[in-house]
């Protein structure tokens, strides 16, 4: 990891997104280094419970045994297995035997979805999660994950679409919460035009985050381009009001700008 790029992002993030929390990252490795390996759980455990510690600054290392649910193992690439009767579990259930989660209307739709769903095979033994400011020079982050509320998401969404002609710089594929932060953004690395992934719409995972938080995950290759664009992107937002817009209301005066991120205040000043 280039430490200059690390500090550059922290400076730009603080400048344009005010007090929004820093992202976390993950990368695969065969050497866990000084990062503690999470022990196998005694029962089911959602990875988002563990990631709350990473968001607070603790670095964590996982292997195939550390992840406490079928989905976490699968979407981190450590397993291709699914739980028994999964097509019923994700849909209508089996009366008297298995409660269904109702994410799909029928078992047949689950089967069709699974036939189309991508597969990820972990390239290394471990997956390490760190908060951005905890990265060391020896680290090579592969995906950056923001836990963000809507005003911050609006800035990230706009930045992710800033330098492309098409409308789909960000995608929101159906899947588990862990798929939206691990599998999908990691596989986007292979694209010539990698997209960011909006996620955490999985209601099963939402109890592990506070209200109004979603995830926004970006492959590192794309994220570096977003960093390089941040100053120019923000200068456009901070440009003076043009004469043709002079008669329009100054919406920034209608709210207390000290209570919102700098990026949002900047967008309102551009009206």
C-alpha positions in Angstrom: 0.0 0.0 0.0 1.4 3.4 -1.0 1.3 5.4 2.2 1.1 8.6 0.2 -2.2 7.4 -1.3 -3.4 6.3 2.1 -2.9 9.7 3.7 -4.2 11.5 0.6 -7.5 9.8 0.9 -7.8 10.6 4.6 -7.2 14.2 3.9 -9.7 14.4 1.0 -12.3 12.4 2.9 -12.1 14.7 5.9 -12.2 17.8 3.7 -15.3 16.8 1.7 -17.1 14.3 3.9 -16.6 16.0 7.2 -17.2 13.5 10.1 -18.3 10.5 8.1 -16.6 7.3 9.3 -13.6 5.9 7.4 -14.1 2.8 5.2 -12.8 -0.6 6.0 -11.0 -2.8 3.5 -10.2 -6.4 2.9 -7.6 -8.4 1.1 -6.6 -12.1 0.8 -3.3 -13.4 2.0 -1.5 -16.6 3.0 0.3 -14.7 5.9 -1.9 -13.3 8.7 1.0 -11.4 10.1 0.3 -9.7 13.4 -3.5 -9.8 12.8 -5.3 -12.1 15.2 -7.2 -15.0 13.6 -10.8 -15.0 14.6 -11.5 -18.4 16.4 -14.3 -20.7 15.2 -17.7 -19.6 16.6 -19.6 -21.9 18.9 -22.8 -21.4 16.8 -24.2 -19.2 14.0 -22.6 -15.8 13.8 -23.0 -13.1 11.1 -19.9 -11.5 9.8 -21.4 -8.1 10.2 -21.2 -8.6 14.0 -17.4 -9.0 13.7 -17.1 -6.1 11.2 -18.4 -3.7 13.8 -15.1 -4.3 15.6 -13.2 -3.5 12.4 -15.2 -0.3 11.9 -14.1 0.7 15.5 -10.4 0.1 14.5 -9.6 -3.5 15.3 -8.1 -5.6 12.5 -9.4 -9.1 12.1 -8.3 -12.2 10.1 -10.7 -14.9 9.0 -10.2 -18.4 7.5 -12.8 -21.0 6.4 -13.3 -22.0 10.1 -13.7 -18.5 11.4 -16.9 -17.6 9.6 -20.0 -18.6 11.4 -22.6 -19.1 8.6 -23.0 -20.8 5.3 -23.4 -17.5 3.5 -20.3 -15.9 5.0 -18.1 -18.9 4.0 -19.6 -19.0 0.5 -19.4 -15.3 -0.3 -15.9 -15.0 1.0 -15.0 -17.8 -1.4 -14.1 -20.5 1.2 -16.9 -22.9 0.3 -19.3 -23.7 -2.4 -21.7 -25.6 -0.1 -25.2 -24.4 0.7 -27.4 -25.4 3.6 -29.8 -28.4 3.1 -33.1 -27.4 1.4 -31.7 -24.0 0.7 -34.2 -23.3 -2.2 -37.0 -23.7 0.4 -35.2 -21.8 3.1 -34.8 -18.7 0.8 -38.4 -18.9 -0.3 -41.6 -20.5 1.1 -40.1 -23.0 3.6 -41.3 -26.5 4.3 -44.4 -26.7 6.5 -43.6 -28.3 9.8 -39.9 -28.7 9.0 -38.3 -25.4 7.8 -39.3 -21.8 8.1 -38.8 -19.9 4.9 -37.2 -16.4 4.7 -39.5 -15.3 1.8 -36.7 -13.6 -0.2 -38.0 -15.4 -3.3 -41.5 -16.3 -4.2 -40.9 -19.9 -5.1 -38.2 -22.6 -4.7 -38.0 -22.6 -8.5 -37.0 -19.0 -8.6 -34.3 -19.7 -6.1 -32.9 -22.5 -8.3 -32.9 -20.2 -11.4 -31.2 -17.4 -9.4 -28.5 -19.8 -8.2 -27.8 -21.0 -11.7 -27.1 -17.4 -12.7 -25.2 -16.3 -9.5 -21.5 -15.8 -9.7 -19.0 -17.9 -7.9 -15.9 -16.8 -5.9 -13.0 -19.0 -5.0 -10.8 -17.5 -2.3 -7.3 -17.1 -3.8 -5.5 -17.3 -0.5 -5.9 -19.0 2.9 -7.0 -15.9 4.9 -9.1 -12.8 4.4 -8.1 -9.8 6.5 -10.2 -6.8 7.3 -8.8 -3.5 8.4 -10.0 0.1 8.8 -8.4 2.4 6.2 -6.3 4.3 8.7 -4.9 1.0 10.1 -3.3 -0.1 6.8 0.4 -0.8 6.7 2.8 -0.4 3.8 2.8 -4.2 3.4 -1.0 -4.4 3.0 -2.6 -4.6 -0.5 -6.3 -3.8 -0.1 -8.5 -5.3 -2.8 -11.9 -4.0 -1.8 -13.0 -0.8 0.1 -16.2 -0.9 2.1 -18.1 2.2 3.3 -20.8 1.9 5.9 -22.7 5.1 5.1 -25.9 7.0 5.6 -27.9 8.5 2.7 -26.1 11.9 2.4 -22.7 10.2 2.3 -24.0 7.6 -0.2 -25.2 10.4 -2.5 -21.7 11.8 -2.6 -20.1 8.4 -3.2 -22.7 7.5 -5.8 -22.0 10.8 -7.7 -18.3 10.4 -7.5 -18.5 6.8 -8.8 -20.4 8.0 -11.9 -18.3 11.2 -12.3 -15.9 10.0 -15.0 -18.0 7.5 -17.0 -20.5 8.0 -19.8 -23.0 5.3 -18.9 -25.6 5.3 -16.1 -24.4 2.1 -14.3 -21.3 3.0 -12.4 -23.0 1.6 -9.3 -25.0 -1.7 -9.1 -27.2 -3.2 -6.4 -27.4 -7.0 -7.1 -29.7 -9.2 -5.2 -27.9 -11.3 -2.6 -26.9 -11.7 1.1 -25.4 -8.7 2.8 -22.0 -10.4 2.9 -22.2 -11.0 -0.9 -22.6 -7.3 -1.5 -19.4 -6.4 0.4 -17.2 -9.4 -0.5 -18.2 -11.5 -3.6 -19.7 -8.9 -5.9 -17.1 -6.1 -5.5 -14.2 -8.6 -5.5 -15.4 -10.1 -8.8 -15.8 -6.6 -10.2 -12.0 -6.3 -10.1 -11.8 -8.4 -13.2 -13.9 -6.0 -15.3 -12.4 -3.4 -17.6 -14.9 -0.9 -16.0 -15.4 -2.1 -12.5 -18.5 -0.9 -10.7 -19.2 0.0 -7.1 -21.7 -2.1 -5.3 -24.5 -0.8 -3.1 -25.6 -3.3 -0.5 -26.8 -4.4 2.9 -30.4 -4.6 1.8 -30.4 -8.0 3.4 -32.9 -7.7 6.3 -31.4 -10.7 8.1 -28.1 -8.8 8.4 -29.5 -5.4 9.2 -29.8 -6.0 13.0 -26.0 -5.7 13.1 -25.9 -2.1 11.9 -27.7 1.0 13.1 -30.7 2.4 11.2 -30.2 4.1 7.9 -26.8 2.6 7.2 -26.1 0.9 3.8 -22.8 -0.3 2.4 -20.9 1.0 -0.7 -18.1 -1.3 -1.8 -15.5 -0.4 -4.4 -12.7 -2.5 -6.0 -9.3 -0.9 -5.3 -8.6 -0.2 -8.9 -11.7 1.8 -9.2 -11.3 3.4 -5.8 -7.9 4.9 -6.8 -9.6 6.5 -9.8 -12.2 8.0 -7.5 -9.5 9.4 -5.2 -7.8 11.0 -8.1 -11.0 12.6 -9.2 -12.1 13.9 -5.8 -10.7 17.4 -5.9 -12.0 18.1 -9.4 -15.4 16.6 -8.6 -15.7 18.8 -5.4 -14.5 22.0 -7.2 -17.5 21.6 -9.6 -19.8 21.3 -6.7 -18.2 24.4 -5.1 -18.3 26.6 -8.2 -20.0 30.0 -7.7 -23.6 30.5 -8.5 -24.0 31.4 -12.2 -26.0 34.5 -13.2 -28.8 32.3 -14.7 -29.3 30.7 -11.3 -29.1 33.9 -9.3 -32.8 34.2 -8.9 -33.2 30.7 -7.5 -33.5 30.2 -3.7 -30.3 29.5 -1.8 -31.3 26.1 -0.4 -28.3 26.0 1.8 -29.7 28.9 3.9 -32.8 26.8 4.6 -30.9 24.3 6.8 -28.3 24.3 9.4 -25.2 23.5 7.3 -23.2 22.6 10.4 -25.4 19.5 10.8 -24.7 17.9 7.4 -21.5 16.7 5.7 -19.5 19.1 3.7 -20.2 17.3 0.5 -23.9 17.8 0.9 -23.6 21.4 1.9 -21.4 21.9 -1.2 -24.0 20.4 -3.4 -26.6 22.8 -2.1 -24.4 25.8 -2.6 -24.1 24.9 -6.3 -27.8 25.4 -6.9 
